[in-house]
Amino acid sequence: MAESFGSSFTIVEVTADLSLSEPEKQLWIALAKPSQALTLVLAAVPEGWTAELQVQRLTEDQQEIVERLNLKPGDVYRLTSK
């Protein structure tokens, strides 16, 4: 039986290749359990990027974006670039 993605959002921060003088960072959101979110986001970004879970709440602007996207379980979306 397949594992359910769940129905909560997980925020993941990804970092570009660390050989850059100032690595690019992005915030992604996954409609999945934390245990699955890292894998889903890493599959969506270029090879060699790293990812870590973020313990934070969505801002109001981010919440509005997510509501408009109508994401389905297992979907990921890039929220921001830092």
Helices and strands as residue ranges (DSSP letters): E 9-15, E 25-31, H 34-44, E 50-54, H 60-69, E 76-81
